Amino acid sequence: MTRVSPISAGLAERCPNCGQGRVFRGYLKFKPNCQACGQDFLSSDTADGPAFFVGFIVLIIFAPFGFIIPMANIGLALKLFLMFVLTVVTIIASLIMLPKAKSLMMALQVANKAKEAELDHGDD
C-alpha cells in the first residue's frame, strides 16, 4: 500500500492511513473509524488546536480591513454595510476552514503517532 501524505489526506478530509474513507460523520464529528481500512479516528484528540489556528489565520487575513474600513473617507451607511460584509465573510471563511484544519491536525497526529504527553520521573 502506498503511503498517503497526511497533509493532502487532511485537507481532503480523508483517512490519513489509506486516503480513501471520509473522516467526518457530521460537520466536526469524527467517524469512529475508516470504512475502507478500519483506522481508528476517535483515538486522536485535536482539542482546541484547529480553532486556534483557524482563528489566527482569519485574524491575519481580515483584521486589517476591520481597521481600514472605519478610517475610510466614506459615508456611515457604507461603512456599516462594509463592516457587516466583513463580518459575514469572516464567519464563512472560519466555518469553511475549521473542518479542514481539524482533519489536518488529526491526520498529522496519526501520521506521527502522537499521543498524550507523559511525565518522565527519571531515576530517583
Secondary structure in CASP SS format (residue, H / E / C, confidence):
PFRMAT SS
TARGET T0000
AUTHOR 0000-0000-0000
METHOD secondary structure of the structure
MODEL  1
M C 1.00
T C 1.00
R C 1.00
V C 1.00
S C 1.00
P H 1.00
I H 1.00
S H 1.00
A H 1.00
G H 1.00
L H 1.00
A C 1.00
E C 1.00
R E 1.00
C C 1.00
P C 1.00
N C 1.00
C C 1.00
G C 1.00
Q C 1.00
G C 1.00
R E 1.00
V C 1.00
F E 1.00
R C 1.00
G C 1.00
Y C 1.00
L C 1.00
K C 1.00
F E 1.00
K C 1.00
P C 1.00
N E 1.00
C C 1.00
Q C 1.00
A C 1.00
C C 1.00
G C 1.00
Q C 1.00
D E 1.00
F C 1.00
L C 1.00
S C 1.00
S C 1.00
D C 1.00
T C 1.00
A C 1.00
D C 1.00
G H 1.00
P H 1.00
A H 1.00
F H 1.00
F H 1.00
V H 1.00
G H 1.00
F H 1.00
I H 1.00
V H 1.00
L H 1.00
I H 1.00
I H 1.00
F H 1.00
A H 1.00
P H 1.00
F H 1.00
G H 1.00
F H 1.00
I H 1.00
I H 1.00
P H 1.00
M H 1.00
A C 1.00
N C 1.00
I C 1.00
G C 1.00
L H 1.00
A H 1.00
L H 1.00
K H 1.00
L H 1.00
F H 1.00
L H 1.00
M H 1.00
F H 1.00
V H 1.00
L H 1.00
T H 1.00
V H 1.00
V H 1.00
T H 1.00
I H 1.00
I H 1.00
A H 1.00
S H 1.00
L H 1.00
I H 1.00
M H 1.00
L H 1.00
P H 1.00
K H 1.00
A H 1.00
K H 1.00
S H 1.00
L H 1.00
M H 1.00
M H 1.00
A H 1.00
L H 1.00
Q H 1.00
V H 1.00
A H 1.00
N C 1.00
K C 1.00
A C 1.00
K C 1.00
E C 1.00
A C 1.00
E C 1.00
L C 1.00
D C 1.00
H C 1.00
G C 1.00
D C 1.00
D C 1.00
END
